[in-house]
Amino acid sequence: MLKELLLAALAITAVLAVAKDTDDFDPFIDIPFKRLRTSAERIESEGYPAESHYVETPDGYVLNLFRIPHSPRLNNGQLQRPAVLIMHGLFSCSDCFLLNGPDDALAYNLADAGYDVWLGNARGNLYSRNNTRLNVRHPYFWKFSWHEIGAIDLPAMIDYILELTQERALHYVGHSQGCTSFFVMGSFRPEYNAKIKTAHMLAPSVFMGNTTEGLIVATAPVLGEPGLGSALLENQVLLPHNDFLQRFLDTTCSNQPLTLSYCKTLAILWGGPDIGNLNRTLLPQIVETHPAGVSSNQAIHYIQSYTSNQFRLYDWGSRKNLAYYGVAEPPSYDLTQITAELYLYYGLSDGSANKDDVARLPELLPNLALLHEVPEPTWGHLDFIFAEKVKSLINDLVLDHAKAYEERSK
């Protein structure tokens, strides 16, 4: 919550700074606000075919998936192609894997390599903010964390994709929370390991005990264990995506030198103190749909992981834990159940997926194919999707390992 307040405060400060330079400037009228473009519209604007699909989960959430069925650079539109599902991180959405453009964004790179590309959106973000049983304003709509994303959303997406494409399994790529939720699925719903060809974990936020992310560390005394702080914040939307906020951020992250400096500060708050690898020209586009909105429980769950130094289910307090889990302490996920072929990629300057926490994973994973340290000492959390060299340092590796699997399987 503190992070979100800081983000909003900095954005407001940027608007007021601009207003001071203009006598009759009204920040609520004069700021141009761009209509939200969907991921499908972004894909089509680059000359690629795009589809929008909707998947209803067993508990009523309607998830919006976007598809790039084939690349215009390849003359194979009618061919059967291996499917790949790409999943975003916290506060993000499917747009993040498109913004680097056709030459450098992972979604386009995979399409150009002959894959049937699917971009997922977790419950509660701006693309998946609907439920057939609950109104978005009802607190129970927001009663979920990344556990439900991994235990319910990912299986629903995978089943939908496999049924539609008639593939037996698919490749998976996740960033940050997209890794967390995959680890939940692989351990909590182990039958889904058989539906995964290769799984690529970019900045895997699993164990969190060594994170140096300042706002997680700062809020841990209040939110790290069940108590008044978490009780007051549970089951509500964090930083909802709306026109009011986006007008502030759109101005803050314009290409004007004064306000762009504020936007860089926002990026530091979101992704860590070192943004030296970030493609900063993307900042105005990023804030069009970021932050995309999450449940407060997702953030609290991560803070709990830092405090406990364990990877386990949400801690509701001993009384509710007994009702939900049958035990006073939330059970830990059994990572030895994850038998999918895993590829882990981590950065040395990643404050959220710390190298020491990632180092705990190999001995627990029975089918780990790769533990890759990015050979760039300043590589941070957001660099896995927005860095200038992301294609050569990350995307090409993912493509190579997925291709190798397909060659072995022929």
LINUR-V439337 format. One line per field, one symbol per residue. ss: DSSP state (A for helix, B for strand, O for the rest). phi: phi as a letter, one per 30 degrees, with the letter a starting at -180 (. if undefined). psi: psi as a letter, one per 30 degrees, with the letter a starting at -180 (. if undefined). Layout:
BEGIN
ss=???
phi=???
psi=???
END
This chain:
BEGIN
ss=OAAAAAAAAAAAAAAAAAAAOOOOOOOOOOOOOOOOOOAAAAAAAOOOOOBBBBBBOOOOBBBBBBBBOOOOOOOOOOOOOOBBBBBOOOOOOAAAAOOOOOOOOAAAAAAAOOOBBBBOOOOOOOOOOOBOOOOOOOAAAAOOOAAAAAAAAAAAAAAAAAAAAOOOOBBBBBBOAAAAAAAAAAAAOAAAAAABBBBBBBOOOOOOOOOOOAAAAAAAAAAOOOOAAAAAAOOOBBOOOOAAAAAAAAAAOOOOAAAAAAAAAAAAAAAOOOOOOBOAAAAAAAAAAOOOOBBAAAAAAAAAAAAAOOOBOOOOOAAAAAAAAOOOOOOBOOAAAOOOOBBBBBOOOOOOOOAAAAOOOAAAOOOBBBBBBOOOOOOOOOAAAABOOAAAAAAAAAAAAAAAAAAAOO
phi=.eedddedddddeddddddddbecdcdccdddcdddcddddddddcicdbbcbbbcdecjdcccccbcdacddccbecddbdcbccbdcdicadeddcddiedbdeededdddjcccbcdbdejddcbcabdbbddddedecdabddddddbddeddddddddddiddabdbbbchdddeddddddcdbdddddccdbbccchddcdbdcdcdeddddcedccdbeldedddcdibdchddadedddddddecdddedddddddddddddcjdccdcdddddeddeddbbdcjbdeddddddddddddhbcbdeccjeddedddcibdcdddddddddcddcbcbbcdcddccdeddddddedccdbdcabccddbdcdcddddbcddcdddcbeddedddddddddddd
psi=eeeeeeeeeeeeeeeeeeeffkegkjffefkkkkkkkleeeeeefggkkklklkkklfgfkjkjkkkjflkffkhhfflkkkkkkkklakgaafefgffflfffkeeeeeefggljkkjlklkflffhikkffkkffkffegilafeeeefeeeeeeeeeeeeefglflllkkkkcffeeeeeeefeeifffefgkdkkjjjijjdkgfgkgjefeeefefefflkaeeeefflhlkkikjleeefeeeeeeglgkeefeeeeeeeeeeeflfjgffkjfffeeeefegkkfklkfeeeeeeeeeeefhljllkjfleeeeeeefglekkkkkjfffjfljkjkklkfgjfeikeeeeffeeffjfhjfkjkkkhjfgkaeffffglegeeefeeeeeeeeeeeeeeff.
END
